[in-house]
Amino acid sequence: EGLVKLTDPVKLAFQLVNEGFSLEEVLLKLGWRDVEGFTGRILELNNYIVFRNFRFKNFGRRYEIDIIGYREGILLCIDCKRIRRVGNYVYREAAIRQAERAHALSTVIWRYAGLLEIPTSEIIIIPIIVTVSSGPPRQIDGVPIVPIALLNSFIREYREHADSMKVYKVKPPKQLT
């Protein structure tokens, strides 16, 4: 009927970007789940174990983290924002909420250690906002706001800026060690 069914939008997005299309424009044409998939794929290419739409309960509330990436004692809690340009208020609110989710996860992380394939040693949880919009990375209240075009370099270099970032260091309970 003259229709094309797209089975892997993330793969297509990578191909279009490799052919010179604007990453921001490509991702804005896709749905928010595809932006999360694109973000997860970048983490996988950097040898992270990735979980998408991770749901958990704590403090009598339900939480969801768009992307969790784990590698070598570091757990990245990523909230993906498929928005072009917004004011600081939106980013500030997103940073506050993401820090809250990361903190909530830090207090129950060991309940999910098996599922997340986390070894029973100290881990560091870092809340991050990844946005489709371009521009330089920045921090709000210690939460990095990273344009997706710079995510690859950020995850290779974030340790250099860890002193200024909000992090949650979590040791396993004695019964797990």
Secondary structure, 3 states (H helix, E strand, C coil): CCCCCCCCHHHHHHHHHHCCCCHHHHHHHCCHHHHHHHHHHHHHHCCCEEEEEEEEEECCEEEEEEEEEEECCEEEEEEEECCCCCCHHHHHHHHHHHHHHHHHHHHHHHHHHHHHCCCCCCEEEEEEEEECCCCCCEEECCEEEEEHHHHHHHHHHHHHHHHHCCCEEECCCHHHC
